Structure formats: structure tokens, C-alpha cells
Amino acid sequence: MLFPKSAPWLGIAILFAAFFLFSASAIHRAFTGVSAVTDPLYYQHGLKYYESVAEKRMAATLGWVATAELAGRQLSITLRDGTGAALEGGTARLELATAQGAMELALEAHPQGAYEAALPADLSGEVHLTFSFARDESRISRNFLVHLGE
């Protein structure tokens, strides 16, 4: 027999102690043994990733191409479709990423699918820009890294 008849409470106490010990161990491991989520918006990023992949596929099937040129602090972006014709009639945005956060720059639309923006004079070094153009349900988004002299 595992436990003597004279002390049944001792066997029950050992079982309860073992149960609480393993429960406490499991709780401790659950709170300390798992890495923390590094990005609290990871689910939204996953959804956005799917949307952007679908949009890029649609734009790729249309053959849209964005070409950027930088002259001083004047950025010019030209949009063409697969046949080389200018892309017009949509919504264009230019976003600038800085240490202080994202900032949208004003774009000036020109004929023949050209869009221009003046970069702020106080920027220097490497600057990350995101250009996006949407027309109907199609969208193209391009990231640019430009280096601005002092």
C-alpha cells in the first residue's frame, strides 16, 4: 500500500502539494518563458501586408512603373503604364518618414503623369519617402531612399 492507514491525510496533503507545485510551475513558465510581442499591431500589419500584396499584383498586371528624379530639393515622379502612356486621373500621395514621425508632403500634378514635390530645406542626410498612386481599385506604392546634402 502506498500510504499507511493511520495517516490518510498525509497522502492527500502530498497530492494537493504536488498539484499546487505543478500549477505554480506552469503559471510561472507561461508568464516568463514566452517572448513578448514586439509589435502590438502585428495583426493589422498582416492585414495591410495582404492588401498591399494584392494591390501590387494588380498594378503589376497593369504594368505601372514609377520613375523618380531628384534635382536639388525638387523631387519629380513620373508614372507610366505598361504601354508607356502617362498615368493620370488618380490620387497621389508622398509621405516622408522622419525621426519625429511621418509627414505628408504636397504633390503638384503635372500633365503626362508627372508629380512634383519640394523637399523641406531643413532635411539632410538619408531620407525615406513613400509614394503611392491609386486609381479606381488599383494602386502602386514605391519606397525611395534619397540622400540630401547638408
Sequence and secondary structure as in RCSB ss.txt:
>XXXX:A:sequence
MLFPKSAPWLGIAILFAAFFLFSASAIHRAFTGVSAVTDPLYYQHGLKYYESVAEKRMAATLGWVATAELAGRQL
SITLRDGTGAALEGGTARLELATAQGAMELALEAHPQGAYEAALPADLSGEVHLTFSFARDESRISRNFLVHLGE
>XXXX:A:secstr
  S TT HHHHHHHHHHHHHHHHHHHHHHHHHSS   S TTHHHHHHHHHHHHHHHHHHHHHT EEEEEEETTEE
EEEEE TTS B  SSEEEEEEEETTEEEEE  EEETTTEEEEE  TT  EEEEEEEEEEETTEEEEEEEEEEE  
